Amino acid sequence: MGGGHSSHCEPDWHAIEQERRAAEEARRWAEEQQRQAEEAARQAREAAERAAREAEEQRRREREAQLAAERAAQAAWEEVERIRRQAEAAAYAARVAQEQAEARAREERERQERIRRELEAERERARAAEEAARRAADAAREEEERHRRAREEEMRRAREEQAAAEEAARRAAEQARKAREEQEEVERQLKQGIQPVVMPTVHELRAAKEKIQYKDGVIHFAVAGVAGSGKSSLINALCGMSNQDPNAAATGVVETTLEVGRYSNPNNADQFAWYDVPGSGTLKIPDWQYFNSQGLFVFDCVIVLFNNRFTMTDQAILSNCRRFHIPTFIVRSKADQHIRNLMQETGYDSDDEAETKETMYKAAREQFVAETRRSVKENLLEAQLPDQRVYIVSHKSLLGIVRDKSPKRTVDDLDLLRDLHNEAYKGRKHSFGMPNGANVSAHSL
């Protein structure tokens, strides 16, 4: 500043002022920031203190709640314990009371049992006394009854002896009457040229029964007639067998029966026996001896079977059956064949319509039935025999009925079975009943 040139610069007060103002502004901003920070810190402290206070309050309340719960639990446990003690006391009291009641009941039962035994003993003594009195009364009554029966027996014997004497007198008179009638009948037959029938002896009766294996309690049916009349087929049907059955009676156009054959249905063999009698004309025996020679007098019922015509042998069988009081049935067989023959004679054609066939069948059936019944009626009248029904049958229809089937076309098949059964029942040899309904099965005949 002395000798040299010095340049003296004037301070830039404006810049300094700006710097000062900037510094002042920075200071105020810093102070504001500090103040805000302090305020925020204060608020945070307050918030923390408030949170701490609230947490402390919450812990206090929880402690109080826990204490209250513990007190309540203690009170509840004490109440339960009190109730348990009371229940135990009540149970003990009830047990004591029950034991006392059972003891009293036991004593009462023992007393009642003692009384019952005493009463039973008293009743037993009364019963014994009553029984002794009853036995004494029974003995007195029995003695009185014995005397009464003895008196009645004496009276009964006297009546029986009187009745026997009267019956002997009656039988003697009846035998004398029958002898006179038989003598008159023989004289009448001799005048008419009819050969007499010889009465079988006791030996002949026994031999005839042995021959056919006669058994008491069994109904013995004989089927008799001329050769080829269909006896075997009829018997097979009545026994529930077809002609092809291995146990069936032999059949054929030529007479196959030369000895009396015995047949039965397995379902009722202990009730009915059927006999195939040799046809007349196959044996060298006169018609008037046929009845005795075949032992027909031992049968319980005789079926007189014919096919085309009613013969003298048939008449002789019917006449002698009347003499021996043997029920008879007149039967015409092969009805289906005869009706079919009549249909063919009137122009039957197998190609005809069903309605036409049925009309022709009904007409032929009516004609055949009418002619058969008229012919038999005339033959019986000529032989001076009482009129009786003729049964028109077919062995195929009979077999169907016996096997519990329902044949579409029949004439008298069902009636024959029913009437045979009724005749057997009327004989009182069996205690079986008539089948219900219309069917007569193999279990009844």
Disulfide bonds with the S-S distance in Angstrom:
none
